[in-house]
Amino acid sequence: MTDEVGSDDREVVEHIDRLHGRICAEQRDLLRHVAEWDKRGRWRDDGCRDLAAWLAARFGISNWSAARWVHAAHALEHLPAVSAAFSAGEICLDKVLELTRIATAETEERLLTWARRVSAAAIRHKADLEHRRSRAELQDADRARFLRWWYFDDGARMGLEGEFPAAHGAAIAKAISRMAERVPALPTDTGAAVCPEDAVEQRRADALLAVATAAIADDADSERATIVVHTTRGCPEHDHGSEIDRGPVIDRATEERLSCDARIQPVEEDRHGRVLGIGRTSRNIPPWLERVLRGRDRSCTFPGCGMKMFLQAHHIKHWEHGGATDIDNLTLVCSFHHKLVHEFGWKVKLAGAVSEWFRPSGARYAPGPDPPAVAAA
């Protein structure tokens, strides 16, 4: 702090520093207990496939972050210098998560001195470089590849994030760059000038759209390549925007543009969003009803699971017991949690459009922690 900063400002900064140190100490204690809980293995009692899934469900963090917590928790048991620096607030959680990927008992002192002077991103970069030296780690990088997307800004925007082995990423980048050289620019609402760097990135975005559109148009499997638009057009008093299946809300103009040349299945619903099924006609779910189910549940409905692959439609009241193949008797589950229901006594019920899970004992499963105790006034 410079001499120009007043004493009140210094007090604020010092208070922030103290709080950060206290938080680091608590986080170190948290990871210590995470390691202990993993050793006990009691997370299996909550129907989770591993401790990372248990942490994700209980605290609402991503599975990626939870897996990092678990790895760091065990690594810190063999890194006393890093552990002590973390407890003292000398390094933050972000740096610890990266250091534990590469530090050993022989190298932690040297790495710790360096880590105090650099950013967490620099530590992560070093860890990535060192990991690529091992063939086993290269295989891990291949297994860890992912691509995910999400909608934000009230559904007006979509975020896209991915991680690929370097060779795969180079091929993807080349394909998008080549398409960006050919795709025509899309019209914009304003005539404002765009800086060259932004223009290049906009063309890449347009190129990715062109690649995706062409892939859908050429797909011979019409059922799986259909874009589903949910609409309440039949309810004038609820004439709002429509919703793309597992996507954002769109306005009427966008819906009309899509309907001109896209392969679309409109799903008209009543004001409560209810869609009928096929009753007892068949236990097999028709593609149109499966799309409605995926649009409602989006992923495995077990709390904290979030799995979007290897999903199966589960009859809440079993078909053999008279259950119907209707939307209000179906829920999406991954193969892991489907087995949990059929072979380990767990149950699932629908409360409106929300799935509620119950332990074999009949107790409702609520994964979040109990609210903090409030001291009596």
Secondary structure, DSSP 8 states (H G I E B T S, - for coil): --TTS-HHHHHHHHHHHHHHHHHHHHHHHHHHHHHHHHHHTGGGGGT-SSHHHHHHHHH---HHHHHHHHHHHHHGGG-HHHHHHHHTTSS-HHHHHHHHHH--TTTHHHHHHHHTTS-HHHHHHHHHHHHTTSHHHHHHHHHT-EEEEEEETTTTEEEEEEE--HHHHHHHHHHHHHHHHHS-----S------HHHHHHHHHHHHHHHHHHHHHHH-S-HHHH-EEEEE-TT-GGG---EEETTS-EE-HHHHHHHHHHS-EEEEE--TT------TTS-SS--HHHHHHHHHHH-S--STTT---SSEEEEESS-GGGT--SSGGGEEEEEHHHHHHHHHH--EEEEETTEEEEE-TTS-B---S---------
